[in-house]
Amino acid sequence: MDRYISEVLLRHYKSIGRCRVKLGSLSILVGPNGAGKSNFIDAIKFTSEALSQGLDYAIRQRGGIDGVRRRSTGHPTHFGIRLNIRLSDKASAYFAFEIGAQPNGAYVVQREVASISSDGIEPAHYEIKRGETVKFSGSVQAFPKITSDRLMLVSLSGLEEFRDLYDFLTRMAFYNINPADIRAPQPHEAGDILSHTGRNISSVIRQMKESAPQSVERVEAYLRSINPMIEGVDNRSFGPQETLEFRQKVQNSAHPWRFLAHSMSDGTLRSIGLLTALFQNSRVYGPPSLVSIEEPEMTIHPGAAGIVMDALFEASRSQQVIATTHSPDLLDHENLKIDDVRVVRNIDGETFVSNADKSSVDAIKQQLYTAGDLLRNRQLEPDLTNIKPITQLELFAHS
């Protein structure tokens, strides 16, 4: 995998006061319910939505600016996000912005920076501060009009030097699979990208069977491992609507019976939603640049946790994968390294995200415990020794 977010820096985003977290091809966020795992993922999702659907949309989806910026004793009036990104073996980039709250629920982009470097040379960059262009690598005449309610990268994505960064950030996919949404028939659509809950999965499976049959084969192979009675899955149309149709073994029958999605269990539907999210491959866009899965173990039998982790590992070879969990069964996987785990804790209302602490790392490396064992015993703890405030200077510093 060549392209991934290598580091996330956050200031005053929801319950996260300060955060500097390195990520790899596969990152597992572990913590109890309410710790703030989803808030960390949401900061990345916010960036993607602000670029693809507009900053106003991203803020309104979260209840307005007061629902995004962190509330604390210090009363911060702004929040900041920075993503450091590897685009290839030779190219890297970073994108950072800070949004300030204004009276009556208004907001303003206080500062925004993007930079792309190749072989140590910075061919593309810009910086905007308080509505003024501070730095721009191209012609001043080519720079679009600055507006305080949107991110400038949207306008600059039309320039070739910024297009790759924009495409990476807007082609991330975030999932909380809902079996009820998969169960209901849906109108026909192109099926290029699986929706957040899996609602359009029948369209996605149809599209993949036409353009990426090998990806459907991987989905079906893992599905059979989770539920050996399932032989495969197809798309079934009913006039203007479509749904999934499963081929399932039935005792004393020479041929598999066919069952529509509305007859299948939550576990089976969640499994195929999870697997489709991981192995989707659009004929237009290819696979997503990043896939985030919330609690992939939910409604799936604990005995299948190892199979779910196998699928996460395989998918992470072609795209970045982030998953949140509080399941020790997932963490028992023999190939999971403690370096892949990020521990999340909420302490006095503030979320901290970090690597596991030294005692946890030592216990795992000495093969005394697995990460799952430590989680079961409530001994998997974050390393808080080096957590420091993220300054504005650091948020926008040149890499």
C-alpha positions in Angstrom: 0.0 0.0 0.0 1.6 3.3 -1.2 -1.0 5.9 -0.1 -2.1 6.5 3.4 -2.6 9.0 6.2 0.7 8.8 8.2 -0.3 11.1 11.0 -3.3 13.0 12.4 -3.0 16.1 14.6 -6.2 17.5 16.2 -6.8 20.6 18.4 -10.2 21.1 20.2 -12.2 18.7 18.0 -15.2 17.5 20.0 -13.9 15.6 23.1 -10.3 15.7 21.8 -8.3 18.6 23.2 -5.0 17.6 21.7 -3.9 14.6 19.7 -1.0 13.5 17.6 -1.4 9.9 16.3 0.6 8.0 13.7 -1.3 5.6 11.5 -0.2 2.7 9.3 -1.9 0.6 6.7 -4.0 -1.0 9.4 -4.9 0.8 12.7 -7.2 -0.6 15.4 -8.6 1.9 17.8 -9.5 0.2 21.1 -11.5 1.7 24.0 -14.7 1.4 25.9 -18.0 2.9 24.7 -18.0 6.7 25.1 -14.2 7.0 25.2 -14.1 9.0 21.9 -13.0 6.5 19.3 -15.7 7.7 16.9 -14.7 11.4 17.5 -11.2 10.6 16.2 -12.5 8.9 13.1 -15.0 11.7 12.7 -12.3 14.3 12.4 -10.9 12.5 9.4 -14.5 12.1 8.0 -15.1 15.8 8.6 -12.2 16.7 6.4 -13.4 14.5 3.6 -17.0 15.8 3.8 -15.9 19.4 4.0 -14.0 19.0 0.7 -16.5 16.8 -1.1 -19.8 18.2 0.1 -18.9 21.6 1.5 -17.8 23.0 4.8 -21.3 24.2 5.7 -22.7 20.6 5.1 -20.0 19.0 7.3 -20.6 21.4 10.2 -24.5 21.2 9.9 -24.3 17.4 9.9 -22.7 17.7 13.4 -25.2 20.1 14.9 -23.4 23.3 14.0 -20.1 24.8 15.0 -20.8 24.3 18.7 -21.3 20.6 18.1 -17.8 20.4 16.6 -15.5 22.5 18.6 -14.5 21.2 22.0 -16.2 22.6 25.1 -14.0 23.0 28.1 -13.0 25.3 30.9 -10.8 27.2 28.5 -13.7 27.8 26.1 -11.8 27.3 22.9 -13.5 29.1 20.0 -11.8 27.2 17.2 -10.7 23.8 16.2 -7.9 22.6 14.0 -7.1 19.4 11.9 -3.9 18.4 10.2 -3.4 15.2 8.1 0.1 14.2 7.0 -0.2 12.0 4.0 2.1 9.7 2.0 1.1 9.8 -1.7 3.8 7.5 -3.0 7.3 6.3 -2.3 8.6 9.7 -3.4 5.7 12.1 -2.7 4.2 13.3 0.6 1.7 16.0 1.5 0.0 17.7 4.4 -3.3 19.5 4.7 -4.2 21.6 7.7 -7.0 24.0 8.5 -8.4 25.9 11.5 -12.1 26.9 11.8 -13.1 29.7 14.2 -16.5 30.1 15.8 -18.3 33.4 15.4 -21.4 34.8 17.2 -24.8 33.2 16.5 -23.4 29.9 15.2 -21.4 31.4 12.4 -17.8 30.3 11.6 -14.8 31.3 9.5 -11.8 29.6 8.0 -9.0 31.2 10.0 -6.1 29.5 8.3 -5.5 26.8 5.7 -2.4 25.2 4.4 -1.7 22.5 1.8 1.7 21.3 0.6 2.9 18.5 -1.7 6.5 17.5 -1.8 8.3 15.1 -4.2 11.9 13.9 -3.6 12.3 16.7 -1.0 11.2 19.4 -3.4 7.9 21.3 -2.7 6.4 21.9 -6.1 2.9 22.8 -4.9 1.8 24.7 -1.8 -0.4 27.5 -0.6 -1.3 29.2 2.7 -4.3 31.3 3.5 -4.5 33.3 6.7 -7.4 35.4 7.8 -8.7 35.7 4.2 -5.4 36.7 2.7 -3.0 34.6 0.5 0.3 34.3 2.4 1.9 31.7 0.1 1.1 30.2 -3.3 3.3 28.2 -5.6 1.5 29.1 -8.8 0.6 32.3 -10.6 -1.3 34.9 -8.4 -3.6 35.4 -11.4 -4.6 31.7 -11.2 -5.6 31.9 -7.5 -9.3 31.8 -7.1 -11.3 34.1 -4.9 -11.0 33.4 -1.2 -14.2 32.9 0.8 -14.3 32.5 4.5 -17.0 29.7 4.5 -15.2 27.1 2.4 -11.9 25.3 2.1 -9.7 26.6 -0.7 -8.5 23.1 -1.7 -11.9 22.6 -3.3 -11.3 25.4 -5.8 -7.6 24.5 -6.3 -8.5 20.8 -7.0 -8.9 21.9 -10.7 -5.1 22.5 -10.8 -3.2 19.4 -11.7 -0.6 19.8 -8.9 -3.4 19.7 -6.2 -5.7 17.1 -7.8 -4.0 14.0 -6.3 -4.2 15.4 -2.7 -7.9 16.4 -3.2 -8.8 13.0 -4.7 -7.1 11.1 -1.9 -9.0 13.1 0.8 -12.4 12.9 -0.9 -12.3 9.2 -1.7 -12.2 8.0 1.9 -15.2 5.8 3.1 -16.6 5.5 6.6 -18.9 2.7 7.7 -21.3 1.8 10.5 -23.1 -1.1 8.8 -26.8 -1.4 9.6 -28.5 -4.8 8.7 -31.9 -3.1 8.6 -30.8 -0.9 5.7 -29.3 -3.9 3.8 -32.5 -5.9 4.3 -34.8 -3.3 2.7 -35.1 -3.3 -1.1 -33.6 -0.1 -2.7 -34.0 1.8 -5.9 -31.5 1.1 -8.7 -28.3 3.2 -8.7 -24.8 3.2 -10.2 -23.3 1.5 -7.1 -19.9 3.1 -7.4 -19.4 3.5 -3.7 -21.1 1.7 -0.8 -23.2 4.0 1.4 -22.4 4.7 5.0 -24.8 2.0 6.4 -24.7 -0.4 3.4 -28.1 0.7 2.1 -27.1 0.5 -1.6 -25.2 -2.8 -1.3 -27.2 -4.6 -4.0 -26.2 -1.9 -6.5 -22.6 -2.2 -5.4 -22.5 -6.0 -5.7 -24.1 -5.7 -9.2 -21.5 -3.2 -10.3 -18.7 -5.2 -8.9 -19.8 -8.4 -10.6 -19.6 -6.6 -13.9 -16.4 -4.7 -13.4 -14.4 -6.4 -10.6 -15.6 -10.0 -10.3 -12.4 -11.0 -8.4 -13.5 -8.6 -5.6 -16.9 -10.2 -5.3 -15.1 -13.6 -5.1 -13.1 -12.3 -2.1 -16.4 -11.2 -0.4 -18.0 -14.5 -1.0 -15.0 -16.5 0.2 -14.9 -14.7 3.5 -18.6 -14.9 3.8 -18.4 -18.7 3.4 -15.8 -18.8 6.1 -18.0 -16.9 8.5 -21.2 -18.8 7.5 -20.4 -22.1 5.8 -24.0 -22.6 4.7 -23.7 -19.6 2.4 -22.5 -20.4 -1.1 -22.7 -17.0 -2.7 -24.7 -13.8 -3.3 -26.3 -12.2 -6.3 -28.3 -9.1 -7.2 -32.1 -9.5 -7.7 -34.2 -6.9 -9.4 -37.9 -6.2 -8.8 -39.0 -3.5 -11.3 -37.6 -0.2 -10.0 -36.0 -1.8 -6.9 -33.3 -4.3 -6.2 -32.0 -6.4 -3.3 -29.5 -9.1 -2.4 -30.2 -12.8 -3.0 -28.2 -15.4 -1.1 -27.5 -18.9 -2.3 -27.6 -21.2 0.8 -27.1 -24.9 1.4 -30.1 -26.7 2.7 -30.0 -30.2 4.2 -31.1 -33.0 1.8 -31.2 -30.6 -1.2 -28.9 -31.2 -4.2 -28.9 -27.5 -5.1 -28.6 -24.4 -2.9 -31.8 -22.6 -2.1 -32.2 -18.8 -2.7 -33.1 -16.4 0.0 -33.7 -12.7 -0.3 -32.0 -10.3 2.1 -35.1 -9.8 4.1 -34.9 -13.5 5.2 -31.3 -13.4 6.4 -30.0 -12.8 9.9 -28.4 -9.6 11.1 -25.1 -11.3 11.5 -25.0 -12.4 7.8 -26.1 -9.0 6.5 -23.6 -7.2 8.7 -20.9 -9.6 7.5 -21.6 -9.0 3.8 -21.8 -5.3 4.5 -18.4 -5.3 6.2 -16.8 -7.4 3.5 -18.2 -5.3 0.7 -16.9 -2.1 2.4 -13.5 -3.6 2.6 -13.2 -5.1 -1.0 -15.4 -2.7 -3.0 -13.7 -1.7 -6.3 -15.5 0.9 -8.3 -15.2 0.9 -12.1 -15.0 4.7 -11.9 -12.9 5.4 -8.8 -11.2 2.0 -7.9 -11.1 1.2 -4.2 -11.4 3.9 -1.6 -8.2 5.5 -0.4 -9.2 4.7 3.2 -11.9 2.5 4.7 -13.0 3.0 8.3 -15.2 0.4 10.0 -16.9 1.0 13.3 -17.0 -2.1 15.5 -16.7 -4.8 12.8 -17.4 -7.5 15.4 -20.9 -6.3 16.1 -23.6 -9.0 15.6 -21.0 -11.4 14.3 -20.3 -14.6 16.3 -17.1 -14.2 18.5 -15.7 -17.3 16.8 -15.6 -15.4 13.5 -13.4 -12.6 15.0 -10.3 -14.1 13.5 -11.9 -14.3 10.0 -12.9 -10.6 10.3 -9.3 -9.7 11.2 -8.0 -11.7 8.2 -10.3 -9.6 6.0 -9.0 -6.4 7.6 -5.4 -7.4 7.0 -6.0 -8.4 3.4 -7.9 -5.2 2.6 -5.1 -3.1 4.2 -2.7 -4.3 1.6 -4.4 -2.2 -1.1 -5.9 0.6 1.0 -5.6 2.1 4.4 -8.0 0.5 7.0 -9.0 1.9 10.4 -11.3 0.0 12.7 -12.7 0.8 16.1 -13.5 -2.0 18.6 -13.9 -2.9 22.3 -13.7 -6.6 21.5 -10.7 -8.6 22.9 -11.5 -11.4 20.4 -10.3 -9.2 17.5 -7.1 -8.4 19.4 -6.2 -12.0 19.9 -5.3 -12.4 16.2 -1.8 -13.9 15.8 -0.7 -11.4 13.2 -1.9 -8.3 15.0 1.1 -6.3 16.3 0.8 -3.9 19.2 2.1 -1.2 16.9 -1.2 -1.5 15.0 -3.2 -0.7 18.1 -4.2 2.8 19.3 -5.7 2.9 22.8 -8.4 5.5 23.5 -9.4 6.7 26.9 -11.7 9.5 28.2 -10.2 11.2 31.3 -12.3 13.9 33.0 -14.2 14.5 29.8 -11.2 14.7 27.5 -10.3 12.0 25.0 -6.7 10.8 24.6 -5.5 8.6 21.7 -2.1 7.1 21.8 0.0 3.9 21.5 -0.2 1.4 24.3 1.9 2.2 27.4 5.3 0.6 28.0 4.0 -2.1 30.4 1.4 -3.3 27.9 4.0 -3.3 25.1 6.5 -5.2 27.2 4.0 -7.8 28.3 2.9 -8.5 24.7 6.5 -8.6 23.2 7.5 -11.0 26.0 4.5 -13.1 24.9 3.1 -13.1 28.4 -0.3 -11.8 27.1 -2.0 -10.9 23.9 -3.5 -7.5 23.4 -6.9 -9.2 23.8 -5.8 -10.7 27.2 -4.8 -7.2 28.4 -8.1 -5.8 27.3 -10.1 -8.5 29.0 -8.2 -7.8 32.2 -8.6 -4.0 31.8 -4.8 -3.6 31.6 -4.4 -2.2 28.1 -3.6 1.4 28.8 -2.6 4.4 26.7 0.9 6.0 26.9 0.2 9.4 28.3 3.8 10.3 29.1 4.5 12.3 26.0 1.1 13.9 25.3 1.6 17.6 25.0 -0.6 20.5 23.7 -0.7 20.9 20.0 0.2 24.5 19.2 -1.1 26.5 16.2 2.5 26.7 15.1 2.8 22.9 15.1 -0.5 22.5 13.4 0.7 24.5 10.4 4.5 23.8 10.5 6.3 22.8 7.3 7.1 19.1 7.4 
